[in-house]
Every structure is written in C-alpha cells, then in structure tokens.
Amino acid sequence: MLRKEDGVALVVAVALTMILSAMALGIVTISLTEKGINRNQKSGLQALYNADAAIEVAKQQMATFSKAKMESLRAEWPGVGPIIVAPETFFPDSGLSYACDDLGCEVVTLFTFVDSGLATTSQTFNFHYSSTAFGDAYTTGDRSVISEGSLRLSASRGSFSDFLIFTDVHYTPSGHQIWFHTSGYFDGRVHSNGRMRFAYFPTFEDLVTQVPANSSYYNNGYPIDIDADRNGNVDVPNFYGGFDRGVSPIPLPSNSFCQERAALGYAAADTNPVPLAQKRSALGLDPGDPSPVPAGIYVPNDGSAVTGGIYVSGDLQECRLSVDGDDNQNYTLTDENGITKRIVVDRANMQTEIHQGGTTTVISGLPRGIMYSTGSIEDLGGGERVGDAAPVAVDSHTQFTITAVGDIVIDRDITYESMDASDCVLGLYSSGGDVRVSTEAPDEIMLDTFVMATGDYGAFTVDEYDHGSYRGQVHLRGGAVQRYYGPFGTFSYSGSQTGYGRDFRYDRRGISPPYYPTTTLFNVDQPDPHVQVWREA
C-alpha cells in the first residue's frame, strides 16, 4: 500500500509540476505578447509623431520657398502687371519634398493654383496644397498623414513711412553736398535716388540703398567715387543691415490728390484732381456754383454723420494738437480769416464736436484720420511747455496725417501720449513745399511724427539754421522723406555751432499714418499656410 501511495504522490507531483510549468509559460507568453503590443503601439505612435513633424517642416518649407522666389520675381518686376506672371508653374511640377533619415520621416507637398487678385496697393495669389508625410520608428512602426490647406502669397505696396531717411536728390536745396560722417548714427532704413557720400565711420543699423552703382567716399579730403561699400581702411561705414547699390529708383508722389479725396470723403485710391463740383458737394455747398470753395475749416458730413476728414480751404494761421481731460483728441485751428474752430474727437461716444465761439455742433461719427489744407499751415504743434516738459499733443489711439499743398511750419513740440504702449501715429506731408522748424521753436524740440516734403525743392529743414546760437537737437521719432536733404545747422572747426543737430530715431512699431503716401515698391509679405484638413492615410 505504501508503494502504491508513493506512486500516486509521484504522479500528482509530476502533474502539478506540469500544470505550474504551463501556467508559468502562459504568463511569460502573455507578458511577451503584451510587451510586443506595447512596443508596437509605442513605435506606431512615434511614427505618427514623426509624420506629423514632417507636416510642420513642410509648412515651413513652403513658406520659405515661396517668399524667396517671390522676392526674386519682385526684384525683376517691371512695375506693371502681376509679380507672378505664371502662377501655375510657380512651384515645381514634382512639388516640394523633404526627408530626414535621422527622424525617420519624409514628406512631399503638391500645389494647385486657385486664383489671384491684382489691386493698386496689393497683389495676392492663392494656392491649394496637399502634403503627404510618412513616418517610421524601429522596425514595426509605419504611419502616414495627409494635410491639406491654403497658401496665400501676397505683396503690399510699401509706405514712405518705411524709411528713417529718404532723399530723392542727395544735396541740399542750395546744391551743397551731404556727407554721412562718423557722428552719424541711423537706426532705420536709409535710401536715396541719388549718390550718397560717406566720410570715415558712420553707423547704419538697417538696410541702406541707393540707385547709382558708385558711392562717394571722403578719402581724407580727396573724394573718390567707387562701386564699393568701403574705401580701404579710410572710410569704413558700418552697414549692419547691408548696402545695396544699383537698385531701382523710388519716385516721390507728384501731388496730394489722394489725400484731398480722403479728406473730402471720397476714395483715396483715385489720383486724379478733384473737380470743383465734387469739392463743393462734399462740403455741403452748391455744386453748381462755379466760384471757388470759400476759405475756411470744414468737417464733411451728410447732415447727421461725418463722411470725411478735416478739410481746410486756404491757409491755416495756427494748428494746435492737444488731449483734453476726457482723453479726447483736440484740433484747434485758425483759418486765414482769423476764425478759430476747435474740433473734438469723442471716441467714447462716437461723435465729433465742432466748437466755434459760443456755438457747439455735434455730429455723429468720427472723422477720417486726415486733414488737408489747400494752402500752408503755420504754427503747428502741441501746447506750450510747462517748464521743460512738453505737453501731450497726440492721444494714445489717434492715427492722423496732416497734409498741406504749401509749407508746414512747426513751432512747438509734438509728442505722443505714449509711444510703446499705444497705437498712435502722426504724419506731416507737404506736397508742394517744405516742412520747416521755425525760429520760434524751443531748444531740444521733441517731434513724434513722420515727415515728408516733396515740393520742387522740398526739404525738412530749419529756418535761419545758419544764424544765432546752437539750439540743441531735433529729437525725431519717426522718419523724414525729402526731395532734397534739408540743412539743420552749421558747425565749424573752432567749435561754434548754429541751428540744431539731428537726433533721428526710427519708429519701429510698424504703424503707418493713415493716407500717408505709398511707394511704387511692393514688399513681399510673409506666407502663412492655413491647414484645412488633417488625417491619417
């Protein structure tokens, strides 16, 4: 019996061992299977991430390719017609491709041209794109993704507010040469349609461009003209943004009809003269009357709402800019007949107040950001200084351009309520004269504005710059565009000085004054692909 029991125990032990071994094998098998599944899932997910990364690379690739090619086409553009003449062949037939073995991904993008829009101030070209990306990871991960969307290529006509310094003729109005020398520091774009002159070590932080191939270098008093960005080790300007010579000329506007139309309430894109009947109609006068528009200050309206900007027939004796206690922009204007009107722009209530004597007229709406004078503007500026402090002239949300056919004369500071924390901007544009700093202006005058003077000998200059004592700097934060380079002061080897020095700083916020003249030069905008469909293939 004992031997039989021993045999049964042995059988049971063997059976249990086999069962336990089978269970252990099953557990190991399950563990290995789950590990394989997890590895496959992980590699598959990594492959998907790699494919999606390739889609992002494709977006950057198409933006970079598009901008570079459009820039090259714009450089060869004759100035008429579309910049992209054959948009159907803009991209290669095989599309754009990218592969990265290290990341385990590749992508191919194909393009289809959709349509284009050609306008006076902009050109747009619309494409549909489809990107197919493949990603892999290890030996078991393999995923693909398809992304479709739209890509818009565009170019916008540049503004003269793009420049810190611009000259059409790089001489003074009296014919004297202008030299950029070591004391000159320029932190914005500089351009001349003429030949520029450099002495020793002036500094330019942004791009410098000129039309002639040769530039003049002082050469220790023996000037030379050479096609180079330096004269050995004698005259070595610091062109940190580059110096491009032989570029296409940028013509100045020949008139200010666009600004006049905008002030009257008409389309600003029309460059033709405004007929008298249309002027009178916009100003609420009899359009059938052939007599000229009476001298005065007008806010074009339809009887209930403002329809234009501010229009001045004739000269302005005075133009004062200020901000009242309610943060409203004020324009206090005195016409050539001595009649004063104070125009208050009430943004909070979306209305415009016109104060004259003891009478106040309230009109719904706000004027366009443009004032136009058919004559000259004398005594332009903000309020009088309080001690050494210049009062605020332009409130933080005002965007305004003051245009005159004749001269614009500045006699006080013009300062923004805030520069860095606001979107305010001011432009001064004399289409037929000069922009002048008068003899009544304070020392160390502060000017927050873009200035433009395009008369036959138009310049941004200082009255009696070569008389009297030194008056400090003109502190300009904006830019200056001139037909000729206007003189500001004189300097002698003995140290005596007259007039002002220049402290010009470019306003880099990228805000252009409304209705400020635009250039014939188109700037290529940064392409931005927009995803419309994303899916796994």
Helices and strands as residue ranges (DSSP letters): H 2-76, G 87-89, E 96-100, E 105-118, E 122-137, E 141-159, G 160-162, E 165-169, E 185-186, E 190-192, E 197-198, E 203-204, E 208-210, E 215-217, G 219-221, E 224-226, E 238-239, E 243-245, H 257-264, H 276-282, E 296-298, E 310-313, E 316-323, E 329-335, E 340-346, E 351-356, E 359-364, E 370-373, E 377-381, E 399-404, E 408-410, E 425-430, E 435-437, E 446-447, E 450-453, E 460-462, E 470-484, E 489-491, E 497-506, E 518-524, E 530-536
